[in-house]
Amino acid sequence: MTMAKKRGQNQEPMKLFYIFYSEERWNNWLATLRESDFEGDAEGEEMPEGFQVLKSFVEDITISVLKIVKLYQNERFTQEEAIAKLEGVEVIVMQPLPEDDEIAEIVDGVQLSLIALFASCKTFLEGEFEGETKDLVKEGRDVAAEDPEAALEIAARIGAQIIDGGKWSATFLKSKSEPTIFDEWLAEIETMVDAVKSLKKFDEEAGDAS
């Protein structure tokens, strides 16, 4: 007697469904930022509430983006799928705010630093990010003022190394020279360091959503 085949035995696995970032989530954060106090108590020692919210805002975006790469590492996404999902989130979080928006300047600064996040993820997916981190930091600082594009490529290689499990030192943020955009990108890479650690065991099964 022939045994009946198990239901769905020859079916392809379900595609992973996961919402990494949405317009609603973005708009909710913007609304929270608009309601936050960035002035604080002039005589107080605590960071104003607005900057604490801003820090959480950046961390939330960073973790959301790195989840895509983590799922690629877990072979749940192909390279093409991961890049497409990264670009989908990038469209949301890099959209400019109207100039008359009270938080436009603040968000613009965040978006400038997040360029390093997306560049790092794409560089990791492409698989070309060799170099000693300490040497790359020095090289990035040397070229940042005259060639920001080259500095971004260097920052992306550093970020890709972090995603790949590379080592990071807080001393990389210290510089005797005037800060440049490269230092902003290094600060975002340090945010990535903590995010990568928090996602060490992150994975999703087909059909899960967030």
N, C-alpha and C positions, 0 to 999 in steps of 0.2 A: 504493500500500500504506500502510495506516495504522500509524503507529508506536505501539507499546505505551506506555502512560503509565508514567512512572517510579514505582517503588514508594514509596508514602506521599506522592505529590505533593499530594493534596488533604487530607491529614491535618493536624489542628491540631498546632502545636509542642508538644513534651513540656513538661510543667510542671517548673519548677525544684525540685529536691529538695535541701534543705540543712538540716541540723540545727544550729541556732544555739547552743542551750544545752540541757542535759539535767539531770535529777535526779541522774544518776550523776556528772556533772561537778561539780555543786554539792556533793554529798556528799564527793567526793574532795578538794575544796578545804577543806571544813570539817575533814576528818580531818587534813589537813596543818597547818591552823591549830592544832588541838588538840595536835599534836606539837611545835609551834614554841615557841621560847624568847622570851618578851616581856620578860624581865628584863634579860638581857645582863650584861656585865661593868660593875659600877658605876664602875670606874676607866677603862674603855675609852672610846674616842671613836667607835667604830663603832655604827651603829644596830643594835639587837638584831635577831636573825634573824627574829623573829615579825613585826616591822613591815615588813621587806623582803618577806616572804611576803604580808602584808596588802596592800602596794602592788601586787604582781603580781596578787593576787586581784581587786582593783578594776579594774586595767587589763584583765584578761581579760574581765570582765563588760562593761566599757565597749566594748571592741572588738567583742565578740559582738553586742551590741545595735546598734551603729552599722553593722554589716554589713547588717542588715535595711534600714536607711535607704539605704545605698549601693546596694543592689540595686533599691530603689524608684527611686532617681535614674537607674539604668541601665535603667529601664522593664521590669524583670523581675518586679516585683510591682506590683499596683494599690495604690491608697491603702488600700482595705479589707483586702487581703491583708497589707500591711505592718503595719497596726494590729493585726490578729489575731495576727501572729507576735510583735510587741512585747509584747502582753498575755500571750502564752504564756510568754515568758521572764520577764516581770514576776512572774507567779504563782510561778515557781520561786525567784527570788532575793529576793523580798520576804516569803517565808514566815517567820513568827517561830520562833525556837528556844525550847525549853523553858527556863524561868527558871533551872533548876538546871544548865544546860549551862555549862561553864567558859568558853566563848567567847561566850556569849549577849550580853553587854554590848558586846563588840568588834564582833560582827556587826550588832548593832542600830545602832551608830554608822555602819557602812558603809551599811546600808540607808537610813538617814536622808539620807545624802549622795546616794545613787543615785536618790532621788525626783526630783532635778533632771535626771538622765539621761533617764528615761522621759518626764518632762514636756517636756523639750526636743525629743525625737524626735517626740512627738505634735503639739507646736506647729509644728514644721517641716512635718509632713505636712499640717497644716491650712492652712499658708501665710500666717499672720498674725503677723509678728514684726518690725514696723518699730521704729525708734528708734536713736539713737546709743548705742553700747555704754557709753561713759564716763558719759553721762547716766543710763542705765539702772542702772549700778552704784551711782551716788549715790542714785538713787531707791529702789533695793532696800534699801540700808543704812538709809535714812531711815524706811522703813515696817516693817522686819523685826520689831522688838520688839513693835509693836502689832498688826500685821496680817501674820502669816506666810504666809497664803494669797495675799495680794497680792504679797508678796515672791517667792513661788514662781513666780507668773505672770511676773514680771519676769525671774527667773533663766531660766525656760523660753524667753523671747524671746531672751535673750543666747545661750543654748545653741543655739537654732535658727539664729541668725545664724552661729555658728561652723560648724555643719553646712553652711550655705549658702556657706561660704568667707569669712566675715567675719574681720576682724582681731582679734587678741587681744594684750594687753600684760600682762606679769607684774605691773605696777604696780597692776592692778585688784585684786590680792590684798592690797595694803597698805592698812591702815586705822588711823587714830588713835583710833578709838572701840573700845569693848569688842566682841569677836567675837560674832556671832550665828549662827543657822542659815543665814543668807544667805551668810556667809563659807564655811561648809561646802559650800554649793551652788556657789559660785564655784570652790572647789578641785576639785570634780568636773568643772566646765566646763573647767578647765585640763587635766585628764586627757583630756577629750574632744578638746581641741586636738591633742594628740599622736596620739590614736587616728585622728582624721580624716586627718592627714598620712600615717599608716602605711597607710591604706586607699585612698589616692589612685588606685591602679591595681587595686584589688580588683574582681573580677567572677567569676561562676560560670556554667558552661554547664549546660544541662538534663541531669540525671542525676548531677551531681556531688554529693558528700556530704562532710560533715565532722563 
